[in-house]
């Protein structure tokens, strides 16, 4: 029986590595895999310790700790030489695998001895993307397509996030050409090398994996385009004609889903599921700390086997949802009611989400709860203060994300349970290799009164005058402080962690914070947080020990000059806040206090959604596939193109004459 060797090149990004290794540990049929080799390319201590912890005592995993960084391609090529399986699966560290993945990979290669390379479908990889429908977790998509017999259409081209390789076909040279340096286009080069040797490169079209596509290897500066452009020129010198021909063929076929996966898989057919928790959000987009907290919370719950989902009644940035989240929010109540059989807790997350949460809780007979991230009674100039007081007392459960908010809810006469929310320990941490500038200060600038933007800009002007280099993220224009500052725009969590590892201070002058996640993210990363007041950080930070509280609203240029002397004691203590609060600790506390339970997956029954027609999903899929394969295999496709074009032109002329 054929065996698989899994190769994972790793450089930092412990949060992504944590998700991947846990999915491999839990979802791998070990009778099909001979070894899982992790090439740790001289990562920092956090990543190395995490890998050791997850693989200790498991003979299937082999952790190679490199003393010198070989770079991505060097790491991969060395790992490939160590492979022993008939099929090699090369994984990016930002992928997550479903149950039964190994069986489906081997079945694909056993279907045709000429297959050289293969890739599954995914959430993020140009031509292999199948986007989850609203309300779907990526695993739901895999469960759907895994029930349909595969065809294994040709891939155009393969992508390296989950690259399956028949090892015997590529043992005579380096797997990936080192000429591509740090990566980009090396997998496409391998695709055409494989075709030149006469092998088939295919899509494993009954397998779907999660791919976040957030490289940990590059800085916050926009160097990706330069790397891509340089490697594209190298690639074009070799394969320009063949590549453009492939692209033109795809365009002429006009395939919205290039491998003929009809949308019926997502939109006409659904699962019936049971949820422990449903959060109701007013919107879903990237630039809100409160929204990001909920979405990350849901991902963490699902990763632990607690079924959770999000419903949003406002605007949803689907690009953000599809590229950053494992769980796409529901955007239609009817879809939610069709797909969800029961819910244990429905959580309102803001004043304007209450009515929607209440209606859903009534429909399901669920407990109505509130996820308290801010003192909402004081928001909007206190317009809804009385309503919020009544609501806190009407909820079955109030979950406060800080001691400050728990006291606020209790001051309203209601009860609250507290969870120790903070940043993820694995996303924000102090790297011993951080190259930190002692004169760099970062700040998040937003056009919102509660963020204290006016006071912030005044303080930034003082810091700049004192000699600090200012780094800004968030809004990108509108303040004169930006003229001499470095403006990074909106940052992802990975980019923000990079920034906090490069600057010495983070300044936050918010008037009202229910928690203060950004100062905590800075502290976790070894960057000293400077805050205007403790508020949501009460009981967490200590002035002069692990943070700095401004002595005055406008402390003056001399105060900021004094910070240039360094605060090594505070910087050393700040990361210790991770022992008090974290996303991981908050999720554990949330599960325990609400007595949430893991649920086994309900049987896969593909049922037609209400108000949709009911074609046979298998028949329709096979019809599309048959048509696509007929086109792919037609030797006359290009030869008859002039005839077909002339025929269309003649018909238009005749129609016009009539």
C-alpha positions as CSV (number, residue, x, y, z in Angstrom):
1,X,0.0,0.0,0.0
2,X,1.2,3.5,-0.9
3,X,2.3,5.8,1.9
4,X,2.3,9.6,2.3
5,X,5.2,11.7,3.8
6,X,4.0,15.1,5.0
7,X,6.5,17.9,4.9
8,X,5.9,21.2,6.7
9,X,8.4,24.1,6.4
10,X,8.0,26.3,9.4
11,X,9.3,29.8,10.2
12,X,7.6,31.3,13.3
13,X,3.8,32.0,13.0
14,X,3.0,29.8,16.1
15,X,-0.7,30.4,16.0
16,X,-1.0,29.0,12.4
17,X,1.3,26.1,13.3
18,X,-0.9,25.3,16.3
19,X,-4.0,25.0,14.2
20,X,-2.2,22.9,11.5
21,X,-0.5,20.5,13.8
22,X,-3.6,19.9,15.9
23,X,-5.6,19.2,12.7
24,X,-2.9,16.7,11.5
25,X,-2.8,15.0,14.9
26,X,-6.6,14.7,15.1
27,X,-7.6,14.1,11.4
28,X,-4.8,11.9,10.0
29,X,-5.4,8.2,9.3
30,X,-2.0,7.0,10.4
31,X,-2.2,3.8,8.4
32,X,-1.7,6.0,5.3
33,X,1.1,8.2,6.5
34,X,4.7,7.1,7.3
35,X,6.0,10.3,8.8
36,X,5.2,14.0,9.3
37,X,8.4,16.0,9.1
38,X,8.6,19.6,10.4
39,X,11.4,21.7,9.1
40,X,11.8,24.3,11.8
41,X,13.9,26.9,9.9
42,X,15.6,28.5,12.9
43,X,12.3,29.8,14.3
44,X,12.1,31.7,17.6
45,X,11.8,30.0,21.0
46,X,8.0,30.3,21.1
47,X,7.4,28.4,17.9
48,X,10.0,25.8,18.7
49,X,8.5,25.1,22.2
50,X,5.0,24.9,20.7
51,X,6.1,22.3,18.1
52,X,7.9,20.3,20.8
53,X,4.8,20.4,23.0
54,X,2.4,19.3,20.3
55,X,4.6,16.5,18.9
56,X,6.3,15.1,22.1
57,X,6.0,11.4,22.4
58,X,4.3,11.0,19.0
59,X,6.5,8.8,16.7
60,X,4.7,10.0,13.6
61,X,6.1,13.5,14.0
62,X,9.7,14.4,13.4
63,X,10.9,17.9,14.4
64,X,14.0,19.1,12.6
65,X,15.5,22.1,14.4
66,X,17.8,24.0,12.1
67,X,20.6,26.1,13.5
68,X,20.8,28.2,10.4
69,X,17.9,29.6,8.4
70,X,17.9,28.0,4.9
71,X,15.1,30.1,3.5
72,X,11.8,28.7,2.3
73,X,13.1,26.9,-0.8
74,X,16.2,25.6,0.9
75,X,14.1,24.2,3.7
76,X,11.7,22.5,1.3
77,X,14.3,21.0,-0.9
78,X,16.1,19.6,2.2
79,X,12.9,18.1,3.5
80,X,12.0,16.6,0.2
81,X,15.3,14.6,0.2
82,X,14.3,13.1,3.6
83,X,10.9,11.9,2.3
84,X,10.3,8.2,2.2
85,X,6.7,8.0,1.1
86,X,5.4,7.3,-2.4
87,X,3.5,10.5,-2.3
88,X,4.8,13.7,-0.6
89,X,2.4,16.3,0.7
90,X,4.0,19.7,1.1
91,X,2.0,21.9,3.5
92,X,2.2,25.6,4.2
93,X,2.0,26.3,7.9
94,X,-1.1,28.4,7.5
95,X,-3.3,25.5,6.3
96,X,-5.8,23.3,8.3
97,X,-6.8,19.8,7.2
98,X,-10.1,18.0,7.5
99,X,-10.7,14.4,8.5
100,X,-10.1,11.8,5.8
101,X,-7.6,14.0,3.9
102,X,-5.0,11.3,3.5
103,X,-7.4,8.7,2.0
104,X,-8.5,11.1,-0.6
105,X,-5.0,12.1,-1.6
106,X,-3.9,8.5,-2.1
107,X,-7.0,7.7,-4.0
108,X,-6.3,10.5,-6.5
109,X,-2.8,9.3,-7.2
110,X,-3.9,5.6,-7.5
111,X,-6.5,6.7,-10.1
112,X,-3.9,7.4,-12.7
113,X,-0.2,6.4,-12.7
114,X,0.7,9.5,-14.8
115,X,-0.3,12.0,-12.2
116,X,2.7,13.9,-11.0
117,X,1.3,16.8,-9.0
118,X,-2.1,17.5,-7.3
119,X,-3.8,20.1,-5.2
120,X,-7.1,20.2,-3.3
121,X,-9.7,23.0,-3.4
122,X,-9.3,25.7,-0.8
123,X,-10.4,29.0,0.7
124,X,-7.5,31.0,-0.7
125,X,-5.3,30.1,-3.7
126,X,-6.2,31.9,-6.9
127,X,-7.6,29.2,-9.3
128,X,-8.5,26.6,-6.7
129,X,-10.8,28.7,-4.6
130,X,-14.3,27.5,-3.6
131,X,-15.8,30.1,-1.3
132,X,-17.9,28.9,1.6
133,X,-21.5,30.2,1.5
134,X,-22.7,32.5,4.3
135,X,-23.0,30.5,7.5
136,X,-20.6,27.8,6.4
137,X,-17.5,26.8,8.2
138,X,-14.8,25.6,5.8
139,X,-15.3,22.1,7.2
140,X,-18.9,22.2,6.0
141,X,-17.6,22.7,2.4
142,X,-15.3,19.7,2.7
143,X,-18.1,17.6,4.1
144,X,-20.2,18.5,1.1
145,X,-17.8,17.8,-1.7
146,X,-16.4,14.7,0.0
147,X,-19.7,13.0,-0.7
148,X,-19.5,13.4,-4.5
149,X,-17.4,11.0,-6.6
150,X,-14.2,12.9,-7.8
151,X,-13.2,13.4,-11.5
152,X,-9.7,14.8,-10.9
153,X,-9.7,17.5,-13.7
154,X,-6.5,19.0,-14.9
155,X,-5.1,21.8,-12.7
156,X,-4.1,25.1,-14.2
157,X,-1.7,25.6,-12.4
158,X,-0.9,23.8,-9.1
159,X,-0.4,26.0,-6.0
160,X,2.1,25.3,-3.3
161,X,-0.1,25.7,-0.2
162,X,-1.0,21.9,-0.2
163,X,1.1,20.4,-3.0
164,X,1.0,16.6,-3.5
165,X,3.9,15.1,-5.4
166,X,4.6,11.6,-6.7
167,X,8.1,11.4,-5.3
168,X,9.6,9.0,-7.9
169,X,8.9,11.5,-10.7
170,X,11.0,14.3,-9.1
171,X,13.9,12.6,-7.4
172,X,16.5,13.5,-10.0
173,X,16.9,17.2,-9.1
174,X,16.0,19.9,-6.5
175,X,12.2,19.9,-6.2
176,X,11.9,23.7,-6.2
177,X,14.4,25.8,-8.2
178,X,16.5,27.9,-5.8
179,X,16.6,30.7,-8.4
180,X,13.2,31.8,-7.0
181,X,14.9,32.9,-3.7
182,X,12.3,33.5,-1.0
183,X,9.4,32.0,-3.0
184,X,6.6,33.1,-5.4
185,X,6.3,31.4,-8.8
186,X,8.4,28.4,-7.8
187,X,5.3,26.2,-7.6
188,X,4.1,27.4,-11.1
189,X,7.6,26.6,-12.4
190,X,7.3,23.1,-11.0
191,X,3.9,22.8,-12.7
192,X,5.3,23.4,-16.1
193,X,8.3,21.2,-15.5
194,X,6.0,18.4,-14.6
195,X,3.9,19.0,-17.8
196,X,7.1,19.0,-19.9
197,X,8.0,15.6,-18.6
198,X,4.6,14.3,-19.7
199,X,2.9,14.1,-16.3
200,X,-0.6,15.1,-15.4
201,X,-1.3,17.8,-12.7
202,X,-4.7,17.5,-11.3
203,X,-7.2,18.9,-8.8
204,X,-8.3,16.6,-5.9
205,X,-11.9,17.9,-6.3
206,X,-13.4,16.0,-3.4
207,X,-11.0,17.6,-0.9
208,X,-11.2,21.1,0.6
209,X,-8.7,22.6,3.1
210,X,-8.4,25.9,4.9
211,X,-5.6,28.3,3.7
212,X,-5.3,31.7,5.3
213,X,-2.5,32.8,3.0
214,X,-0.8,35.2,5.5
215,X,2.9,34.8,5.1
216,X,4.8,35.2,8.4
217,X,8.1,35.5,6.6
218,X,7.8,39.1,5.4
219,X,7.8,42.4,7.2
220,X,5.0,44.9,7.5
221,X,6.6,46.9,4.7
222,X,5.2,46.1,1.3
223,X,8.0,44.0,-0.1
224,X,5.8,41.2,-1.4
225,X,5.1,42.9,-4.7
226,X,8.8,43.4,-5.4
227,X,9.6,39.8,-4.7
228,X,6.6,38.7,-6.9
229,X,7.6,40.9,-9.8
230,X,11.3,39.8,-9.7
231,X,10.3,36.1,-9.7
232,X,7.7,36.6,-12.4
233,X,10.4,37.9,-14.7
234,X,12.5,34.9,-14.0
235,X,9.5,32.6,-14.6
236,X,8.5,34.4,-17.9
237,X,11.9,33.9,-19.3
238,X,11.3,30.1,-19.1
239,X,7.5,29.6,-19.5
240,X,5.9,32.8,-20.8
241,X,4.4,31.3,-23.9
242,X,3.0,28.2,-22.2
243,X,1.7,30.2,-19.2
244,X,-0.1,32.8,-21.4
245,X,-1.6,30.0,-23.5
246,X,-2.9,28.4,-20.3
247,X,-4.4,31.7,-19.1
248,X,-6.0,32.4,-22.5
249,X,-7.6,29.0,-22.6
250,X,-9.1,29.6,-19.2
251,X,-10.5,33.0,-20.3
252,X,-12.0,31.6,-23.5
253,X,-13.7,28.8,-21.5
254,X,-15.3,31.6,-19.3
255,X,-15.4,29.4,-16.2
256,X,-16.3,31.2,-13.1
257,X,-15.3,28.1,-11.1
258,X,-12.5,26.7,-13.2
259,X,-13.0,23.1,-12.2
260,X,-16.7,23.1,-12.8
261,X,-17.9,22.9,-9.2
262,X,-21.4,24.3,-9.6
263,X,-22.7,26.8,-7.1
264,X,-25.4,24.3,-6.1
265,X,-22.9,22.6,-3.8
266,X,-23.0,25.7,-1.7
267,X,-26.3,27.4,-2.1
268,X,-29.0,24.8,-2.9
269,X,-27.8,22.2,-0.5
270,X,-27.3,22.5,3.2
271,X,-26.5,20.7,6.4
272,X,-28.7,20.6,9.5
273,X,-26.5,21.5,12.4
274,X,-26.8,22.2,16.2
275,X,-25.0,25.1,17.8
276,X,-23.9,25.7,21.3
277,X,-23.3,29.4,20.7
278,X,-24.6,31.9,18.2
279,X,-23.2,35.5,18.2
280,X,-25.2,38.3,16.6
281,X,-23.1,41.1,15.2
282,X,-24.2,44.4,13.6
283,X,-21.5,44.0,10.9
284,X,-18.4,42.0,10.0
285,X,-15.3,43.7,8.7
286,X,-11.6,43.9,9.4
287,X,-11.3,47.3,11.1
288,X,-13.1,46.8,14.4
289,X,-11.5,45.3,17.4
290,X,-14.8,44.2,18.9
291,X,-15.8,42.3,15.7
292,X,-12.4,40.7,15.4
293,X,-12.6,39.5,19.0
294,X,-15.9,37.7,18.3
295,X,-14.7,36.2,15.1
296,X,-11.5,34.9,16.6
297,X,-13.5,33.7,19.6
298,X,-15.7,31.6,17.3
299,X,-12.7,30.2,15.4
300,X,-11.2,29.1,18.8
301,X,-14.5,27.5,19.9
302,X,-14.8,25.5,16.7
303,X,-11.2,24.4,16.9
304,X,-12.0,22.9,20.3
305,X,-15.0,21.1,19.0
306,X,-17.6,23.6,20.4
307,X,-20.0,24.4,17.5
308,X,-20.4,28.1,17.2
309,X,-21.4,30.6,14.5
310,X,-22.1,34.2,13.8
311,X,-25.1,36.0,12.3
312,X,-24.8,39.5,11.0
313,X,-27.7,41.7,10.0
314,X,-25.5,44.5,8.7
315,X,-22.7,44.9,6.1
316,X,-20.4,41.9,5.8
317,X,-17.1,42.3,4.0
318,X,-17.0,38.9,2.3
319,X,-13.4,39.4,1.0
320,X,-12.3,39.7,4.7
321,X,-14.5,36.8,5.7
322,X,-13.2,34.5,3.0
323,X,-9.6,35.3,3.4
324,X,-9.2,35.7,7.1
325,X,-12.0,33.6,8.8
326,X,-12.6,29.9,9.2
327,X,-16.3,30.6,9.6
328,X,-18.3,32.8,7.2
329,X,-21.1,34.6,9.0
330,X,-24.8,34.0,8.3
331,X,-26.2,37.0,6.5
332,X,-29.8,35.9,6.1
333,X,-32.2,34.8,8.9
334,X,-33.9,32.3,6.6
335,X,-30.5,30.6,5.8
336,X,-29.8,30.5,9.5
337,X,-33.2,28.9,10.3
338,X,-32.9,26.4,7.4
339,X,-29.5,25.2,8.5
340,X,-29.4,25.4,12.3
341,X,-31.6,23.0,14.2
342,X,-31.0,24.2,17.7
343,X,-29.0,26.8,19.6
344,X,-28.1,26.7,23.3
345,X,-27.0,30.4,23.7
346,X,-27.8,33.4,21.5
347,X,-25.5,36.3,22.3
348,X,-26.2,40.0,21.6
349,X,-23.0,41.9,21.1
350,X,-24.2,45.5,21.0
351,X,-27.2,47.7,21.6
352,X,-28.6,47.4,18.1
353,X,-28.0,43.6,17.9
354,X,-30.4,43.0,20.9
355,X,-33.7,42.8,18.9
356,X,-32.2,40.3,16.4
357,X,-30.7,38.2,19.2
358,X,-34.0,38.2,21.1
359,X,-36.0,37.1,18.0
360,X,-33.6,34.2,17.4
361,X,-33.5,33.1,21.0
362,X,-37.3,33.1,21.0
363,X,-37.4,31.0,17.8
364,X,-35.0,28.4,19.1
365,X,-36.0,28.5,22.7
366,X,-32.5,29.4,23.6
367,X,-31.0,31.3,26.5
368,X,-30.5,35.0,25.6
369,X,-27.1,36.4,26.6
370,X,-25.0,39.5,26.2
371,X,-21.3,39.5,25.3
372,X,-20.2,42.7,27.0
373,X,-17.1,44.4,25.4
374,X,-17.8,48.0,26.4
375,X,-19.9,50.2,28.7
376,X,-22.8,50.5,26.2
377,X,-24.9,52.6,28.5
378,X,-22.4,55.4,28.1
379,X,-22.1,55.1,24.3
380,X,-23.9,57.5,21.9
381,X,-23.8,60.2,24.6
382,X,-25.9,58.0,26.8
383,X,-29.0,58.0,24.5
384,X,-29.7,54.3,25.4
385,X,-28.6,54.2,29.0
386,X,-32.0,53.3,30.5
387,X,-32.6,50.7,27.8
388,X,-29.2,49.1,28.5
389,X,-29.9,48.9,32.2
390,X,-33.1,47.1,31.6
391,X,-31.5,44.7,29.1
392,X,-28.6,43.7,31.3
393,X,-31.2,42.7,33.9
394,X,-33.3,40.8,31.4
395,X,-30.5,38.7,29.9
396,X,-30.1,35.1,31.1
397,X,-26.3,35.6,31.2
398,X,-24.0,38.6,30.9
399,X,-20.4,37.7,29.9
400,X,-18.0,40.5,30.6
401,X,-14.5,40.5,29.0
402,X,-12.8,42.3,31.9
403,X,-13.2,43.0,35.6
404,X,-13.9,46.6,34.8
405,X,-16.9,45.6,32.7
406,X,-18.1,43.0,35.2
407,X,-18.2,45.8,37.8
408,X,-20.0,48.0,35.3
409,X,-22.8,45.4,34.7
410,X,-23.1,44.8,38.5
411,X,-23.5,48.6,39.0
412,X,-26.5,48.3,36.7
413,X,-28.0,45.9,39.1
414,X,-27.4,42.8,37.0
415,X,-25.1,39.8,37.4
416,X,-22.1,39.0,35.2
417,X,-19.6,36.3,34.7
418,X,-16.1,37.4,33.9
419,X,-13.7,35.8,31.3
420,X,-10.0,36.8,31.2
421,X,-10.0,38.0,27.6
422,X,-6.7,39.2,26.0
423,X,-4.8,38.7,22.8
424,X,-3.8,35.3,21.6
425,X,-0.6,34.1,23.3
426,X,0.4,32.5,20.0
427,X,-0.3,35.5,17.8
428,X,1.4,38.2,20.0
429,X,4.6,37.3,21.9
430,X,8.0,38.8,22.6
431,X,10.5,37.3,20.1
432,X,14.1,37.2,21.4
433,X,15.1,38.1,17.8
434,X,13.1,41.3,17.5
435,X,15.1,44.2,16.1
436,X,13.5,46.9,18.2
437,X,14.1,50.6,17.6
438,X,14.5,52.5,21.0
439,X,13.2,55.7,19.3
440,X,10.1,54.2,17.6
441,X,6.6,54.8,18.9
442,X,3.4,53.4,17.4
443,X,-0.3,54.5,17.7
444,X,-3.6,53.6,16.2
445,X,-5.4,56.6,14.8
446,X,-9.2,56.6,14.2
447,X,-11.8,59.2,13.5
448,X,-13.8,58.4,16.6
449,X,-14.3,60.6,19.7
450,X,-14.1,57.8,22.2
451,X,-10.6,56.9,20.8
452,X,-9.3,60.3,22.1
453,X,-7.9,61.2,18.7
454,X,-7.4,64.9,19.4
455,X,-5.5,64.1,22.6
456,X,-3.5,61.4,20.8
457,X,-2.4,63.7,18.0
458,X,-1.2,66.4,20.5
459,X,0.8,63.7,22.4
460,X,2.2,62.4,19.1
461,X,3.4,65.9,18.2
462,X,5.2,66.1,21.6
463,X,6.8,62.7,21.1
464,X,7.9,63.6,17.6
465,X,9.4,66.8,18.9
466,X,11.2,64.8,21.6
467,X,12.9,62.7,18.9
468,X,10.6,59.7,18.4
469,X,10.0,58.1,15.0
470,X,6.2,57.8,14.8
471,X,4.5,54.7,13.3
472,X,0.7,55.0,12.6
473,X,-1.8,52.4,11.6
474,X,-5.6,52.6,11.1
475,X,-6.8,55.7,9.2
476,X,-4.4,56.8,6.5
477,X,-5.1,60.5,6.0
478,X,-6.5,63.6,7.5
479,X,-4.0,64.6,10.2
480,X,-0.9,66.7,9.8
481,X,1.0,64.5,12.2
482,X,1.2,62.0,9.3
483,X,3.4,64.3,7.3
484,X,6.5,63.1,9.0
485,X,5.2,59.8,10.3
486,X,5.4,56.3,8.8
487,X,1.8,55.3,8.0
488,X,1.0,51.6,7.6
489,X,-2.8,51.7,7.0
490,X,-4.9,49.0,8.4
491,X,-2.9,46.0,9.6
492,X,-3.7,42.3,9.9
493,X,-2.9,40.7,13.3
494,X,0.3,39.2,11.9
495,X,1.4,42.6,10.6
496,X,0.5,44.3,13.9
497,X,2.5,41.7,15.8
498,X,5.5,42.5,13.5
499,X,5.1,46.3,14.1
500,X,4.9,45.8,17.9
501,X,8.1,43.7,17.8
502,X,9.9,46.6,16.0
503,X,8.8,49.6,18.1
504,X,9.5,50.4,21.7
505,X,6.3,52.1,22.8
506,X,2.6,52.0,21.9
507,X,0.5,55.1,22.8
508,X,-3.2,54.9,23.4
509,X,-5.3,57.8,24.7
510,X,-8.8,56.3,24.4
511,X,-11.4,58.0,26.6
512,X,-13.3,54.8,27.2
513,X,-12.2,51.2,26.7
514,X,-14.0,48.1,27.9
515,X,-10.8,46.2,27.8
516,X,-7.9,47.8,25.9
517,X,-6.9,45.0,23.5
518,X,-4.3,47.0,21.6
519,X,-2.2,48.0,24.7
520,X,-2.3,44.3,25.7
521,X,-1.2,43.2,22.2
522,X,1.7,45.6,22.5
523,X,2.6,44.4,26.0
524,X,2.5,40.7,24.9
525,X,4.9,41.6,22.1
526,X,7.4,43.3,24.4
527,X,6.4,46.8,23.4
528,X,5.6,49.1,26.4
529,X,2.0,50.3,26.4
530,X,1.4,54.0,27.3
531,X,-2.3,54.6,28.2
532,X,-4.2,57.6,29.3
533,X,-6.1,55.7,32.0
534,X,-6.6,52.2,33.1
535,X,-10.3,51.7,32.8
536,X,-10.7,48.3,31.1
537,X,-7.2,47.4,32.1
538,X,-7.9,47.9,35.8
539,X,-6.5,45.0,37.7
540,X,-4.4,43.9,34.7
541,X,-1.7,46.5,34.3
542,X,0.4,48.3,36.9
543,X,1.8,51.7,36.2
544,X,5.6,51.7,36.2
545,X,5.7,47.9,36.3
546,X,4.3,46.5,33.1
547,X,2.8,49.7,31.5
548,X,2.9,53.5,31.7
549,X,-0.1,55.6,32.6
550,X,0.2,59.2,31.4
551,X,0.7,61.5,34.3
552,X,-1.3,64.2,32.6
553,X,-3.4,64.6,29.5
554,X,-0.6,66.5,27.9
555,X,2.5,65.4,29.7
556,X,4.9,67.5,27.6
557,X,8.0,67.1,25.5
558,X,10.3,66.5,28.4
559,X,8.2,63.5,29.5
560,X,8.7,61.9,26.1
561,X,12.4,62.7,26.1
562,X,12.7,60.8,29.3
563,X,11.2,57.7,27.6
564,X,14.2,57.8,25.2
565,X,16.4,56.7,28.1
566,X,14.7,53.3,28.0
567,X,12.5,51.4,30.4
568,X,14.0,48.0,30.2
569,X,12.4,46.8,33.5
570,X,8.9,47.6,32.2
571,X,9.7,46.0,28.8
572,X,10.8,42.8,30.5
573,X,7.7,42.7,32.7
574,X,5.1,43.6,30.1
575,X,4.9,40.2,28.4
576,X,4.1,38.7,31.8
577,X,0.5,40.0,31.3
578,X,-0.1,36.9,29.2
579,X,-0.3,34.9,32.4
580,X,-3.3,37.0,33.5
581,X,-5.3,37.3,30.3
582,X,-5.4,35.7,26.8
583,X,-7.8,34.6,24.1
584,X,-7.0,31.0,25.0
585,X,-7.7,31.4,28.7
586,X,-10.9,33.3,28.0
587,X,-12.3,30.6,25.7
588,X,-11.5,28.0,28.3
589,X,-13.3,30.0,31.0
590,X,-16.2,30.7,28.7
591,X,-16.7,26.9,28.0
592,X,-16.4,26.0,31.6
593,X,-18.7,28.7,33.0
594,X,-21.5,28.1,30.4
595,X,-21.0,24.3,30.5
596,X,-20.6,24.1,26.7
597,X,-20.1,20.6,25.3
598,X,-18.4,19.2,22.2
599,X,-20.9,17.8,19.8
600,X,-20.3,15.0,17.3
601,X,-21.0,15.9,13.7
602,X,-24.5,15.2,12.6
603,X,-24.9,12.8,9.6
604,X,-24.3,14.3,6.2
605,X,-27.6,14.8,4.6
606,X,-27.5,17.2,1.6
607,X,-31.0,18.7,1.7
608,X,-32.5,21.3,-0.7
609,X,-32.8,24.7,0.9
610,X,-36.3,26.1,1.2
611,X,-37.7,28.0,-1.9
612,X,-35.0,26.4,-4.2
613,X,-35.6,23.9,-6.9
614,X,-34.4,20.4,-6.3
615,X,-32.1,19.1,-9.1
616,X,-29.9,16.1,-8.5
617,X,-26.6,17.5,-7.2
618,X,-24.6,14.6,-8.5
619,X,-26.2,14.6,-12.0
620,X,-25.7,18.4,-12.4
621,X,-22.1,18.2,-11.2
622,X,-21.4,15.3,-13.5
623,X,-23.0,17.2,-16.4
624,X,-20.7,20.2,-15.9
625,X,-17.7,18.0,-15.5
626,X,-18.4,16.0,-18.6
627,X,-18.7,19.2,-20.6
628,X,-15.5,20.6,-19.2
629,X,-13.6,17.4,-19.9
630,X,-15.0,17.2,-23.4
631,X,-13.6,20.7,-24.0
632,X,-10.2,20.0,-22.4
633,X,-9.8,16.8,-24.5
634,X,-11.0,18.2,-27.8
635,X,-8.1,18.4,-30.3
636,X,-10.2,20.6,-32.5
637,X,-10.9,23.3,-29.9
638,X,-8.3,25.7,-31.2
639,X,-8.4,24.5,-34.9
640,X,-12.1,25.2,-35.1
641,X,-11.9,28.6,-33.4
642,X,-11.8,30.7,-36.6
643,X,-14.8,28.7,-38.0
644,X,-16.8,29.2,-34.8
645,X,-15.9,32.9,-34.8
646,X,-17.0,33.3,-38.4
647,X,-20.2,31.5,-37.8
648,X,-21.1,33.8,-34.9
649,X,-20.2,36.9,-37.0
650,X,-22.4,35.6,-39.9
651,X,-25.4,35.1,-37.6
652,X,-25.1,38.6,-36.3
653,X,-25.0,40.1,-39.8
654,X,-28.0,38.0,-40.9
655,X,-29.9,39.0,-37.8
656,X,-29.1,42.7,-38.4
657,X,-30.3,42.5,-42.0
658,X,-33.7,41.1,-40.9
